């Protein structure tokens, strides 16, 4: 039996033809030119922070009173030295900041997906930017 190059007439049941090169190239081209949903969301969060005259997390200075805004990604109850602590991760399109409210088990409105503006001083704890007991302003859902 001769080994023939695969053609439409001699394909085995396990062999499938390769996708058309034009489709593969078009898909790569669109991926390169069109931003992903994550990039669009990050850009919108950055613009909102600048519109509110907030500092973006990537540029935030330590130990200076600042305001930041973004969306809460996670909210977790974590005890710290036998004291309840509500911890939330704020994302603003440039980076993340951990917000910690000491002595709180929950705060109405502080939920994942919520947009807010927080004010306070930022410190560095184990390579993460942290703001303890921030003042905050909640924005309406979907805003």
N, CA, C and O atoms as CSV, one atom per row, in Angstrom:
chain,resi,resn,atom,element,x,y,z
A,1,UNK,N,N,0.835,-1.164,0.000
A,1,UNK,CA,C,0.000,0.000,0.000
A,1,UNK,C,C,0.888,1.238,0.000
A,1,UNK,O,O,1.857,1.328,0.753
A,2,UNK,N,N,0.541,2.174,-0.849
A,2,UNK,CA,C,1.332,3.402,-0.954
A,2,UNK,C,C,0.837,4.424,0.066
A,2,UNK,O,O,-0.340,4.443,0.424
A,3,UNK,N,N,1.760,5.273,0.527
A,3,UNK,CA,C,1.383,6.393,1.381
A,3,UNK,C,C,1.071,7.580,0.491
A,3,UNK,O,O,1.955,8.145,-0.154
A,4,UNK,N,N,-0.204,7.948,0.467
A,4,UNK,CA,C,-0.634,9.082,-0.346
A,4,UNK,C,C,-0.814,10.299,0.540
A,4,UNK,O,O,-1.208,10.170,1.699
A,5,UNK,N,N,-0.527,11.489,0.006
A,5,UNK,CA,C,-0.815,12.684,0.800
A,5,UNK,C,C,-2.317,12.784,1.004
A,5,UNK,O,O,-3.087,12.402,0.123
A,6,UNK,N,N,-2.755,13.307,2.181
A,6,UNK,CA,C,-4.187,13.375,2.441
A,6,UNK,C,C,-4.890,14.315,1.471
A,6,UNK,O,O,-4.491,15.464,1.285
A,7,UNK,N,N,-5.917,13.808,0.878
A,7,UNK,CA,C,-6.793,14.610,0.026
A,7,UNK,C,C,-8.214,14.265,0.413
A,7,UNK,O,O,-8.433,13.368,1.228
A,8,UNK,N,N,-9.170,14.951,-0.148
A,8,UNK,CA,C,-10.570,14.713,0.201
A,8,UNK,C,C,-10.959,13.266,-0.040
A,8,UNK,O,O,-11.818,12.741,0.667
A,9,UNK,N,N,-10.351,12.604,-1.020
A,9,UNK,CA,C,-10.743,11.240,-1.344
A,9,UNK,C,C,-10.097,10.184,-0.472
A,9,UNK,O,O,-10.613,9.069,-0.399
A,10,UNK,N,N,-8.978,10.486,0.200
A,10,UNK,CA,C,-8.312,9.434,0.960
A,10,UNK,C,C,-8.093,9.805,2.432
A,10,UNK,O,O,-7.116,9.356,3.031
A,11,UNK,N,N,-8.971,10.608,3.023
A,11,UNK,CA,C,-8.862,10.951,4.434
A,11,UNK,C,C,-9.309,9.777,5.282
A,11,UNK,O,O,-10.323,9.147,4.985
A,12,UNK,N,N,-8.569,9.480,6.326
A,12,UNK,CA,C,-9.007,8.442,7.246
A,12,UNK,C,C,-10.058,9.047,8.166
A,12,UNK,O,O,-10.147,10.271,8.260
A,13,UNK,N,N,-10.866,8.221,8.855
A,13,UNK,CA,C,-11.901,8.755,9.738
A,13,UNK,C,C,-11.331,9.623,10.861
A,13,UNK,O,O,-12.046,10.491,11.363
A,14,UNK,N,N,-10.084,9.430,11.275
A,14,UNK,CA,C,-9.498,10.188,12.371
A,14,UNK,C,C,-8.845,11.484,11.912
A,14,UNK,O,O,-8.455,12.299,12.748
A,15,UNK,N,N,-8.717,11.694,10.615
A,15,UNK,CA,C,-8.050,12.876,10.086
A,15,UNK,C,C,-9.088,13.920,9.709
A,15,UNK,O,O,-10.082,13.613,9.051
A,16,UNK,N,N,-8.850,15.154,10.129
A,16,UNK,CA,C,-9.742,16.247,9.740
A,16,UNK,C,C,-8.935,17.274,8.984
A,16,UNK,O,O,-7.759,17.485,9.282
A,17,UNK,N,N,-9.539,17.903,8.025
A,17,UNK,CA,C,-8.795,18.909,7.284
A,17,UNK,C,C,-8.486,20.120,8.160
A,17,UNK,O,O,-9.261,20.455,9.056
A,18,UNK,N,N,-7.371,20.766,7.905
A,18,UNK,CA,C,-6.975,21.966,8.642
A,18,UNK,C,C,-7.902,23.113,8.274
A,18,UNK,O,O,-8.407,23.165,7.152
A,19,UNK,N,N,-8.139,24.059,9.232
A,19,UNK,CA,C,-8.983,25.203,8.911
A,19,UNK,C,C,-8.352,26.045,7.809
A,19,UNK,O,O,-7.135,26.050,7.624
A,20,UNK,N,N,-9.171,26.725,7.117
A,20,UNK,CA,C,-8.689,27.554,6.016
A,20,UNK,C,C,-7.731,28.609,6.554
A,20,UNK,O,O,-8.035,29.253,7.558
A,21,UNK,N,N,-6.584,28.802,5.912
A,21,UNK,CA,C,-5.613,29.779,6.398
A,21,UNK,C,C,-6.173,31.189,6.484
A,21,UNK,O,O,-5.776,31.944,7.371
A,22,UNK,N,N,-7.069,31.566,5.605
A,22,UNK,CA,C,-7.621,32.923,5.630
A,22,UNK,C,C,-8.397,33.146,6.921
A,22,UNK,O,O,-8.313,34.227,7.505
A,23,UNK,N,N,-9.147,32.151,7.378
A,23,UNK,CA,C,-9.921,32.295,8.611
A,23,UNK,C,C,-8.998,32.416,9.822
A,23,UNK,O,O,-9.236,33.237,10.708
A,24,UNK,N,N,-7.962,31.611,9.860
A,24,UNK,CA,C,-7.008,31.694,10.952
A,24,UNK,C,C,-6.333,33.058,10.972
A,24,UNK,O,O,-6.189,33.658,12.037
A,25,UNK,N,N,-5.926,33.547,9.837
A,25,UNK,CA,C,-5.271,34.843,9.749
A,25,UNK,C,C,-6.192,35.980,10.128
A,25,UNK,O,O,-5.771,36.927,10.792
A,26,UNK,N,N,-7.451,35.898,9.710
A,26,UNK,CA,C,-8.429,36.933,10.045
A,26,UNK,C,C,-8.679,36.965,11.541
A,26,UNK,O,O,-8.769,38.040,12.134
A,27,UNK,N,N,-8.793,35.797,12.154
A,27,UNK,CA,C,-9.018,35.715,13.592
A,27,UNK,C,C,-7.854,36.348,14.355
A,27,UNK,O,O,-8.072,37.112,15.295
A,28,UNK,N,N,-6.620,36.033,13.956
A,28,UNK,CA,C,-5.452,36.623,14.610
A,28,UNK,C,C,-5.412,38.131,14.418
A,28,UNK,O,O,-5.063,38.871,15.337
A,29,UNK,N,N,-5.765,38.576,13.240
A,29,UNK,CA,C,-5.765,39.997,12.940
A,29,UNK,C,C,-6.789,40.737,13.803
A,29,UNK,O,O,-6.493,41.803,14.343
A,30,UNK,N,N,-7.989,40.174,13.931
A,30,UNK,CA,C,-9.019,40.798,14.766
A,30,UNK,C,C,-8.605,40.808,16.235
A,30,UNK,O,O,-8.830,41.797,16.932
A,31,UNK,N,N,-8.002,39.717,16.714
A,31,UNK,CA,C,-7.539,39.671,18.104
A,31,UNK,C,C,-6.489,40.744,18.371
A,31,UNK,O,O,-6.433,41.303,19.466
A,32,UNK,N,N,-5.667,41.029,17.379
A,32,UNK,CA,C,-4.618,42.030,17.543
A,32,UNK,C,C,-5.194,43.441,17.552
A,32,UNK,O,O,-4.723,44.292,18.306
A,33,UNK,N,N,-6.200,43.702,16.729
A,33,UNK,CA,C,-6.734,45.058,16.583
A,33,UNK,C,C,-7.847,45.388,17.564
A,33,UNK,O,O,-7.948,46.533,18.007
A,34,UNK,N,N,-8.682,44.425,17.914
A,34,UNK,CA,C,-9.818,44.691,18.789
A,34,UNK,C,C,-9.446,44.400,20.238
A,34,UNK,O,O,-8.863,43.353,20.518
A,35,UNK,N,N,-9.767,45.297,21.163
A,35,UNK,CA,C,-9.443,45.058,22.568
A,35,UNK,C,C,-10.363,43.983,23.153
A,35,UNK,O,O,-11.498,43.809,22.711
A,36,UNK,N,N,-9.850,43.272,24.149
A,36,UNK,CA,C,-10.651,42.260,24.825
A,36,UNK,C,C,-11.627,42.947,25.782
A,36,UNK,O,O,-11.501,44.140,26.058
A,37,UNK,N,N,-12.588,42.192,26.280
A,37,UNK,CA,C,-13.566,42.742,27.235
A,37,UNK,C,C,-12.859,43.225,28.493
A,37,UNK,O,O,-13.253,44.237,29.074
A,38,UNK,N,N,-11.819,42.513,28.922
A,38,UNK,CA,C,-11.062,42.913,30.104
A,38,UNK,C,C,-10.368,44.258,29.875
A,38,UNK,O,O,-10.363,45.113,30.760
A,39,UNK,N,N,-9.788,44.445,28.696
A,39,UNK,CA,C,-9.110,45.711,28.375
A,39,UNK,C,C,-10.106,46.864,28.315
A,39,UNK,O,O,-9.792,47.970,28.754
A,40,UNK,N,N,-11.291,46.624,27.783
A,40,UNK,CA,C,-12.322,47.664,27.714
A,40,UNK,C,C,-12.757,48.062,29.121
A,40,UNK,O,O,-12.888,49.250,29.418
A,41,UNK,N,N,-12.983,47.062,29.999
A,41,UNK,CA,C,-13.388,47.344,31.375
A,41,UNK,C,C,-12.293,48.122,32.113
A,41,UNK,O,O,-12.586,49.090,32.815
A,42,UNK,N,N,-11.041,47.704,31.954
A,42,UNK,CA,C,-9.929,48.380,32.621
A,42,UNK,C,C,-9.831,49.832,32.161
A,42,UNK,O,O,-9.595,50.724,32.975
A,43,UNK,N,N,-10.010,50.074,30.865
A,43,UNK,CA,C,-9.955,51.437,30.333
A,43,UNK,C,C,-11.079,52.298,30.904
A,43,UNK,O,O,-10.857,53.460,31.244
A,44,UNK,N,N,-12.286,51.736,31.013
A,44,UNK,CA,C,-13.420,52.483,31.583
A,44,UNK,C,C,-13.175,52.821,33.049
A,44,UNK,O,O,-13.492,53.927,33.487
A,45,UNK,N,N,-12.613,51.880,33.818
A,45,UNK,CA,C,-12.325,52.140,35.229
A,45,UNK,C,C,-11.255,53.213,35.389
A,45,UNK,O,O,-11.365,54.071,36.264
A,46,UNK,N,N,-10.212,53.172,34.544
A,46,UNK,CA,C,-9.170,54.213,34.592
A,46,UNK,C,C,-9.762,55.588,34.299
A,46,UNK,O,O,-9.472,56.559,34.997
A,47,UNK,N,N,-10.602,55.664,33.248
A,47,UNK,CA,C,-11.219,56.946,32.885
A,47,UNK,C,C,-12.100,57.470,34.006
A,47,UNK,O,O,-12.094,58.668,34.290
A,48,UNK,N,N,-12.857,56.589,34.644
A,48,UNK,CA,C,-13.730,57.007,35.742
A,48,UNK,C,C,-12.906,57.564,36.896
A,48,UNK,O,O,-13.263,58.592,37.470
A,49,UNK,N,N,-11.803,56.895,37.243
A,49,UNK,CA,C,-10.954,57.374,38.329
A,49,UNK,C,C,-10.424,58.772,38.023
A,49,UNK,O,O,-10.404,59.636,38.900
A,50,UNK,N,N,-10.002,58.991,36.800
A,50,UNK,CA,C,-9.479,60.311,36.427
A,50,UNK,C,C,-10.583,61.357,36.409
A,50,UNK,O,O,-10.350,62.504,36.790
A,51,UNK,N,N,-11.803,60.974,35.964
A,51,UNK,CA,C,-12.940,61.906,35.971
A,51,UNK,C,C,-13.294,62.337,37.392
A,51,UNK,O,O,-13.708,63.476,37.609
A,52,UNK,N,N,-13.132,61.433,38.363
A,52,UNK,CA,C,-13.432,61.740,39.767
A,52,UNK,C,C,-12.255,62.398,40.475
A,52,UNK,O,O,-12.303,62.623,41.685
A,53,UNK,N,N,-11.205,62.707,39.732
A,53,UNK,CA,C,-9.977,63.306,40.259
A,53,UNK,C,C,-9.340,62.432,41.335
A,53,UNK,O,O,-8.843,62.928,42.346
A,54,UNK,N,N,-9.364,61.134,41.098
A,54,UNK,CA,C,-8.741,60.169,41.989
A,54,UNK,C,C,-7.371,59.771,41.435
A,54,UNK,O,O,-7.089,59.929,40.247
A,55,UNK,N,N,-6.544,59.259,42.318
A,55,UNK,CA,C,-5.245,58.739,41.925
A,55,UNK,C,C,-5.453,57.294,41.489
A,55,UNK,O,O,-6.198,56.556,42.135
A,56,UNK,N,N,-4.802,56.879,40.398
A,56,UNK,CA,C,-4.909,55.482,39.983
A,56,UNK,C,C,-3.985,54.639,40.857
A,56,UNK,O,O,-2.933,55.110,41.291
A,57,UNK,N,N,-4.375,53.403,41.112
A,57,UNK,CA,C,-3.641,52.538,42.035
A,57,UNK,C,C,-2.185,52.362,41.611
A,57,UNK,O,O,-1.306,52.277,42.469
A,58,UNK,N,N,-1.916,52.307,40.330
A,58,UNK,CA,C,-0.539,52.130,39.862
A,58,UNK,C,C,0.361,53.296,40.272
A,58,UNK,O,O,1.571,53.115,40.411
A,59,UNK,N,N,-0.204,54.479,40.467
A,59,UNK,CA,C,0.582,55.675,40.789
A,59,UNK,C,C,0.404,56.157,42.228
A,59,UNK,O,O,0.878,57.239,42.572
A,60,UNK,N,N,-0.258,55.390,43.058
A,60,UNK,CA,C,-0.616,55.866,44.391
A,60,UNK,C,C,0.627,55.976,45.290
A,60,UNK,O,O,1.424,55.041,45.363
A,61,UNK,N,N,0.788,57.128,45.977
A,61,UNK,CA,C,1.926,57.288,46.887
A,61,UNK,C,C,1.597,56.685,48.258
A,61,UNK,O,O,0.428,56.551,48.619
A,62,UNK,N,N,2.623,56.328,49.007
A,62,UNK,CA,C,2.431,55.780,50.345
A,62,UNK,C,C,2.348,56.900,51.379
A,62,UNK,O,O,2.995,57.938,51.241
A,63,UNK,N,N,1.540,56.674,52.419
A,63,UNK,CA,C,1.447,57.544,53.599
A,63,UNK,C,C,0.962,58.961,53.313
A,63,UNK,O,O,1.187,59.864,54.118
A,64,UNK,N,N,0.304,59.163,52.189
A,64,UNK,CA,C,-0.242,60.467,51.831
A,64,UNK,C,C,-1.747,60.292,51.649
A,64,UNK,O,O,-2.165,59.332,51.003
A,65,UNK,N,N,-2.576,61.182,52.192
A,65,UNK,CA,C,-4.022,61.026,51.987
A,65,UNK,C,C,-4.378,61.103,50.496
A,65,UNK,O,O,-4.024,62.064,49.813
A,66,UNK,N,N,-5.081,60.081,50.006
A,66,UNK,CA,C,-5.481,60.020,48.604
A,66,UNK,C,C,-6.902,59.486,48.505
A,66,UNK,O,O,-7.448,58.926,49.455
A,67,UNK,N,N,-7.483,59.676,47.327
A,67,UNK,CA,C,-8.763,59.065,46.988
A,67,UNK,C,C,-8.537,58.178,45.774
A,67,UNK,O,O,-7.849,58.562,44.828
A,68,UNK,N,N,-9.127,56.984,45.813
A,68,UNK,CA,C,-9.066,56.043,44.707
A,68,UNK,C,C,-10.489,55.584,44.415
A,68,UNK,O,O,-11.355,55.644,45.287
A,69,UNK,N,N,-10.727,55.131,43.200
A,69,UNK,CA,C,-12.048,54.578,42.890
A,69,UNK,C,C,-11.861,53.348,42.031
A,69,UNK,O,O,-10.846,53.193,41.352
A,70,UNK,N,N,-12.859,52.469,42.070
A,70,UNK,CA,C,-12.789,51.245,41.289
A,70,UNK,C,C,-13.925,50.314,41.654
A,70,UNK,O,O,-14.899,50.706,42.297
A,71,UNK,N,N,-13.776,49.082,41.233
A,71,UNK,CA,C,-14.779,48.051,41.465
A,71,UNK,C,C,-14.228,47.034,42.452
A,71,UNK,O,O,-13.065,46.641,42.369
A,72,UNK,N,N,-15.074,46.609,43.392
A,72,UNK,CA,C,-14.657,45.592,44.349
A,72,UNK,C,C,-14.688,44.224,43.683
A,72,UNK,O,O,-15.725,43.797,43.175
A,73,UNK,N,N,-13.569,43.550,43.686
A,73,UNK,CA,C,-13.497,42.205,43.100
A,73,UNK,C,C,-13.890,41.146,44.111
A,73,UNK,O,O,-14.679,40.256,43.796
A,74,UNK,N,N,-13.355,41.225,45.318
A,74,UNK,CA,C,-13.666,40.252,46.360
A,74,UNK,C,C,-13.914,40.968,47.676
A,74,UNK,O,O,-13.383,42.053,47.917
A,75,UNK,N,N,-14.725,40.352,48.524
A,75,UNK,CA,C,-14.961,40.844,49.880
A,75,UNK,C,C,-14.878,39.632,50.797
A,75,UNK,O,O,-15.587,38.646,50.594
A,76,UNK,N,N,-14.003,39.703,51.817
A,76,UNK,CA,C,-13.733,38.560,52.678
A,76,UNK,C,C,-13.664,38.995,54.131
A,76,UNK,O,O,-13.167,40.080,54.435
A,77,UNK,N,N,-14.164,38.150,55.033
A,77,UNK,CA,C,-14.020,38.378,56.468
A,77,UNK,C,C,-12.773,37.631,56.925
A,77,UNK,O,O,-12.712,36.404,56.837
A,78,UNK,N,N,-11.774,38.376,57.416
A,78,UNK,CA,C,-10.528,37.763,57.884
A,78,UNK,C,C,-10.178,38.325,59.254
A,78,UNK,O,O,-9.962,39.529,59.391
A,79,UNK,N,N,-10.120,37.473,60.264
A,79,UNK,CA,C,-9.716,37.971,61.587
A,79,UNK,C,C,-8.238,38.358,61.591
A,79,UNK,O,O,-7.400,37.664,61.016
A,80,UNK,N,N,-7.934,39.470,62.245
A,80,UNK,CA,C,-6.551,39.923,62.403
A,80,UNK,C,C,-6.292,40.113,63.898
A,80,UNK,O,O,-6.890,40.986,64.527
A,81,UNK,N,N,-5.420,39.313,64.456
A,81,UNK,CA,C,-5.060,39.384,65.879
A,81,UNK,C,C,-6.313,39.384,66.752
A,81,UNK,O,O,-6.462,40.228,67.636
A,82,UNK,N,N,-7.204,38.441,66.501
A,82,UNK,CA,C,-8.440,38.244,67.270
A,82,UNK,C,C,-9.437,39.391,67.120
A,82,UNK,O,O,-10.333,39.548,67.950
A,83,UNK,N,N,-9.286,40.182,66.080
A,83,UNK,CA,C,-10.224,41.264,65.781
A,83,UNK,C,C,-10.823,40.991,64.403
A,83,UNK,O,O,-10.098,40.668,63.462
A,84,UNK,N,N,-12.135,41.120,64.285
A,84,UNK,CA,C,-12.774,40.930,62.983
A,84,UNK,C,C,-12.259,41.995,62.015
A,84,UNK,O,O,-12.023,43.139,62.403
A,85,UNK,N,N,-12.090,41.608,60.764
A,85,UNK,CA,C,-11.626,42.555,59.746
A,85,UNK,C,C,-12.298,42.207,58.428
A,85,UNK,O,O,-12.198,41.081,57.943
A,86,UNK,N,N,-12.981,43.186,57.859
A,86,UNK,CA,C,-13.588,43.020,56.549
A,86,UNK,C,C,-12.577,43.499,55.520
A,86,UNK,O,O,-12.102,44.633,55.581
A,87,UNK,N,N,-12.251,42.620,54.571
A,87,UNK,CA,C,-11.211,42.913,53.586
A,87,UNK,C,C,-11.823,42.880,52.185
A,87,UNK,O,O,-12.537,41.938,51.840
A,88,UNK,N,N,-11.544,43.906,51.382
A,88,UNK,CA,C,-12.065,43.975,50.018
A,88,UNK,C,C,-10.935,44.338,49.061
A,88,UNK,O,O,-10.062,45.142,49.388
A,89,UNK,N,N,-10.963,43.737,47.878
A,89,UNK,CA,C,-9.965,44.034,46.851
A,89,UNK,C,C,-10.570,44.992,45.842
A,89,UNK,O,O,-11.548,44.659,45.173
A,90,UNK,N,N,-9.988,46.189,45.729
A,90,UNK,CA,C,-10.462,47.223,44.812
A,90,UNK,C,C,-9.599,47.202,43.554
A,90,UNK,O,O,-8.371,47.233,43.638
A,91,UNK,N,N,-10.246,47.149,42.382
A,91,UNK,CA,C,-9.540,47.152,41.098
A,91,UNK,C,C,-9.952,48.390,40.325
A,91,UNK,O,O,-11.142,48.670,40.183
A,92,UNK,N,N,-8.962,49.143,39.819
A,92,UNK,CA,C,-9.279,50.383,39.100
A,92,UNK,C,C,-8.800,50.384,37.651
A,92,UNK,O,O,-8.790,51.434,37.009
A,93,UNK,N,N,-8.407,49.237,37.130
A,93,UNK,CA,C,-7.939,49.172,35.751
A,93,UNK,C,C,-6.437,49.254,35.627
A,93,UNK,O,O,-5.881,48.877,34.595
A,94,UNK,N,N,-5.756,49.747,36.676
A,94,UNK,CA,C,-4.292,49.822,36.646
A,94,UNK,C,C,-3.664,48.885,37.662
A,94,UNK,O,O,-2.490,48.536,37.536
A,95,UNK,N,N,-4.423,48.476,38.661
A,95,UNK,CA,C,-3.899,47.602,39.706
A,95,UNK,C,C,-4.936,47.384,40.783
A,95,UNK,O,O,-6.071,47.848,40.680
A,96,UNK,N,N,-4.526,46.665,41.827
A,96,UNK,CA,C,-5.442,46.371,42.925
A,96,UNK,C,C,-4.926,46.974,44.225
A,96,UNK,O,O,-3.726,47.167,44.419
A,97,UNK,N,N,-5.870,47.262,45.100
A,97,UNK,CA,C,-5.605,47.830,46.414
A,97,UNK,C,C,-6.493,47.083,47.395
A,97,UNK,O,O,-7.666,46.840,47.109
A,98,UNK,N,N,-5.946,46.716,48.547
A,98,UNK,CA,C,-6.715,46.024,49.566
A,98,UNK,C,C,-7.270,47.064,50.541
A,98,UNK,O,O,-6.520,47.855,51.113
A,99,UNK,N,N,-8.591,47.051,50.722
A,99,UNK,CA,C,-9.255,47.913,51.700
A,99,UNK,C,C,-9.592,47.050,52.912
A,99,UNK,O,O,-10.184,45.982,52.759
A,100,UNK,N,N,-9.223,47.499,54.122
A,100,UNK,CA,C,-9.493,46.721,55.326
A,100,UNK,C,C,-10.199,47.598,56.342
A,100,UNK,O,O,-9.709,48.665,56.713
A,101,UNK,N,N,-11.372,47.129,56.791
A,101,UNK,CA,C,-12.107,47.787,57.858
A,101,UNK,C,C,-11.962,46.922,59.101
A,101,UNK,O,O,-12.534,45.835,59.172
A,102,UNK,N,N,-11.193,47.402,60.088
A,102,UNK,CA,C,-10.971,46.658,61.327
A,102,UNK,C,C,-12.204,46.745,62.224
A,102,UNK,O,O,-12.854,47.787,62.303
A,103,UNK,N,N,-12.517,45.632,62.902
A,103,UNK,CA,C,-13.652,45.605,63.823
A,103,UNK,C,C,-14.996,45.480,63.128
A,103,UNK,O,O,-16.031,45.644,63.774
A,104,UNK,N,N,-15.015,45.199,61.845
A,104,UNK,CA,C,-16.272,45.078,61.096
A,104,UNK,C,C,-16.388,43.679,60.517
A,104,UNK,O,O,-15.434,43.153,59.944
A,105,UNK,N,N,-17.553,43.084,60.668
A,105,UNK,CA,C,-17.814,41.773,60.071
A,105,UNK,C,C,-18.489,41.924,58.709
A,105,UNK,O,O,-18.338,41.075,57.830
A,106,UNK,N,N,-19.227,43.005,58.551
A,106,UNK,CA,C,-19.864,43.299,57.267
A,106,UNK,C,C,-20.204,44.783,57.228
A,106,UNK,O,O,-20.311,45.440,58.263
A,107,UNK,N,N,-20.370,45.289,56.026
A,107,UNK,CA,C,-20.799,46.670,55.810
A,107,UNK,C,C,-21.811,46.618,54.680
A,107,UNK,O,O,-21.527,46.102,53.599
A,108,UNK,N,N,-22.988,47.154,54.938
A,108,UNK,CA,C,-24.031,47.144,53.917
A,108,UNK,C,C,-23.530,47.866,52.665
A,108,UNK,O,O,-23.026,48.986,52.745
A,109,UNK,N,N,-23.672,47.219,51.519
A,109,UNK,CA,C,-23.266,47.816,50.248
A,109,UNK,C,C,-21.866,47.429,49.802
A,109,UNK,O,O,-21.526,47.576,48.628
A,110,UNK,N,N,-21.051,46.937,50.726
A,110,UNK,CA,C,-19.697,46.498,50.363
A,110,UNK,C,C,-19.820,45.045,49.900
A,110,UNK,O,O,-19.758,44.110,50.698
A,111,UNK,N,N,-19.995,44.888,48.591
A,111,UNK,CA,C,-20.188,43.573,47.984
A,111,UNK,C,C,-19.372,43.492,46.697
A,111,UNK,O,O,-19.080,44.518,46.083
A,112,UNK,N,N,-18.999,42.269,46.283
A,112,UNK,CA,C,-18.261,42.132,45.022
A,112,UNK,C,C,-19.044,42.724,43.853
A,112,UNK,O,O,-20.258,42.542,43.750
A,113,UNK,N,N,-18.340,43.429,42.980
A,113,UNK,CA,C,-18.962,44.043,41.814
A,113,UNK,C,C,-19.409,45.473,42.047
A,113,UNK,O,O,-19.774,46.165,41.096
A,114,UNK,N,N,-19.389,45.932,43.293
A,114,UNK,CA,C,-19.831,47.289,43.622
A,114,UNK,C,C,-18.737,48.290,43.300
A,114,UNK,O,O,-17.557,48.015,43.517
A,115,UNK,N,N,-19.118,49.446,42.786
A,115,UNK,CA,C,-18.178,50.522,42.475
A,115,UNK,C,C,-18.191,51.519,43.623
A,115,UNK,O,O,-19.254,51.873,44.134
A,116,UNK,N,N,-17.010,51.971,44.027
A,116,UNK,CA,C,-16.933,52.934,45.126
A,116,UNK,C,C,-15.707,53.808,44.995
A,116,UNK,O,O,-14.805,53.538,44.202
A,117,UNK,N,N,-15.696,54.866,45.794
A,117,UNK,CA,C,-14.531,55.733,45.933
A,117,UNK,C,C,-14.113,55.641,47.393
A,117,UNK,O,O,-14.949,55.782,48.285
A,118,UNK,N,N,-12.827,55.405,47.649
A,118,UNK,CA,C,-12.303,55.277,49.005
A,118,UNK,C,C,-11.217,56.315,49.228
A,118,UNK,O,O,-10.444,56.638,48.327
A,119,UNK,N,N,-11.178,56.832,50.456
A,119,UNK,CA,C,-10.173,57.842,50.806
A,119,UNK,C,C,-9.456,57.435,52.077
A,119,UNK,O,O,-10.061,56.902,53.007
A,120,UNK,N,N,-8.158,57.693,52.104
A,120,UNK,CA,C,-7.353,57.386,53.274
A,120,UNK,C,C,-5.882,57.368,52.913
A,120,UNK,O,O,-5.480,57.829,51.844
A,121,UNK,N,N,-5.085,56.827,53.822
A,121,UNK,CA,C,-3.637,56.695,53.603
A,121,UNK,C,C,-3.323,55.248,53.240
A,121,UNK,O,O,-3.938,54.311,53.747
A,122,UNK,N,N,-2.362,55.097,52.361
A,122,UNK,CA,C,-2.013,53.766,51.877
A,122,UNK,C,C,-0.667,53.356,52.445
A,122,UNK,O,O,0.265,54.154,52.543
A,123,UNK,N,N,-0.595,52.081,52.816
A,123,UNK,CA,C,0.646,51.508,53.314
A,123,UNK,C,C,0.968,50.263,52.497
A,123,UNK,O,O,0.131,49.773,51.739
A,124,UNK,N,N,2.164,49.765,52.654
A,124,UNK,CA,C,2.583,48.547,51.952
A,124,UNK,C,C,2.719,47.439,52.985
A,124,UNK,O,O,3.479,47.567,53.945
A,125,UNK,N,N,1.982,46.352,52.789
A,125,UNK,CA,C,2.038,45.189,53.682
A,125,UNK,C,C,2.336,43.950,52.854
A,125,UNK,O,O,1.475,43.472,52.114
A,126,UNK,N,N,3.534,43.435,52.973
A,126,UNK,CA,C,3.907,42.214,52.266
A,126,UNK,C,C,3.815,42.332,50.759
A,126,UNK,O,O,3.441,41.371,50.088
A,127,UNK,N,N,4.145,43.484,50.218
A,127,UNK,CA,C,4.121,43.680,48.772
A,127,UNK,C,C,2.758,44.080,48.219
A,127,UNK,O,O,2.608,44.248,47.008
A,128,UNK,N,N,1.767,44.233,49.089
A,128,UNK,CA,C,0.429,44.646,48.651
A,128,UNK,C,C,0.121,46.039,49.201
A,128,UNK,O,O,0.457,46.360,50.341
A,129,UNK,N,N,-0.522,46.855,48.369
A,129,UNK,CA,C,-0.953,48.176,48.821
A,129,UNK,C,C,-2.231,48.000,49.636
A,129,UNK,O,O,-3.167,47.330,49.198
A,130,UNK,N,N,-2.267,48.610,50.836
A,130,UNK,CA,C,-3.384,48.431,51.768
A,130,UNK,C,C,-3.838,49.783,52.299
A,130,UNK,O,O,-3.019,50.654,52.592
A,131,UNK,N,N,-5.163,49.950,52.420
A,131,UNK,CA,C,-5.748,51.137,53.047
A,131,UNK,C,C,-6.618,50.643,54.206
A,131,UNK,O,O,-7.580,49.905,53.993
A,132,UNK,N,N,-6.275,51.056,55.441
A,132,UNK,CA,C,-7.027,50.650,56.616
A,132,UNK,C,C,-8.135,51.652,56.922
A,132,UNK,O,O,-7.928,52.863,56.841
A,133,UNK,N,N,-9.305,51.141,57.270
A,133,UNK,CA,C,-10.472,51.931,57.674
A,133,UNK,C,C,-10.724,53.140,56.770
A,133,UNK,O,O,-10.804,54.270,57.252
A,134,UNK,N,N,-10.849,52.903,55.463
A,134,UNK,CA,C,-11.052,54.045,54.556
A,134,UNK,C,C,-12.436,54.656,54.691
A,134,UNK,O,O,-13.402,53.970,55.024
A,135,UNK,N,N,-12.517,55.940,54.430
A,135,UNK,CA,C,-13.817,56.582,54.217
A,135,UNK,C,C,-14.215,56.177,52.810
A,135,UNK,O,O,-13.351,56.039,51.944
A,136,UNK,N,N,-15.490,55.986,52.564
A,136,UNK,CA,C,-15.892,55.509,51.237
A,136,UNK,C,C,-17.222,56.107,50.833
A,136,UNK,O,O,-18.033,56.519,51.662
A,137,UNK,N,N,-17.412,56.136,49.528
A,137,UNK,CA,C,-18.667,56.586,48.926
A,137,UNK,C,C,-19.075,55.527,47.913
A,137,UNK,O,O,-18.335,55.237,46.974
A,138,UNK,N,N,-20.254,54.952,48.108
A,138,UNK,CA,C,-20.755,53.930,47.186
A,138,UNK,C,C,-21.433,54.586,46.003
A,138,UNK,O,O,-22.120,55.596,46.154
A,139,UNK,N,N,-21.242,54.012,44.822
A,139,UNK,CA,C,-21.948,54.461,43.629
A,139,UNK,C,C,-23.082,53.496,43.342
A,139,UNK,O,O,-22.991,52.322,43.702
A,140,UNK,N,N,-24.153,53.960,42.704
A,140,UNK,CA,C,-25.272,53.063,42.390
A,140,UNK,C,C,-24.804,51.887,41.542
A,140,UNK,O,O,-23.871,52.005,40.749
A,141,UNK,N,N,-25.479,50.738,41.728
A,141,UNK,CA,C,-25.155,49.564,40.913
A,141,UNK,C,C,-25.289,49.904,39.446
A,141,UNK,O,O,-26.239,50.570,39.034
A,142,UNK,N,N,-24.327,49.440,38.655
A,142,UNK,CA,C,-24.365,49.684,37.210
A,142,UNK,C,C,-23.831,51.039,36.818
A,142,UNK,O,O,-23.817,51.370,35.633
A,143,UNK,N,N,-23.387,51.844,37.783
A,143,UNK,CA,C,-22.875,53.188,37.461
A,143,UNK,C,C,-21.406,53.128,37.131
A,143,UNK,O,O,-20.797,54.157,36.834
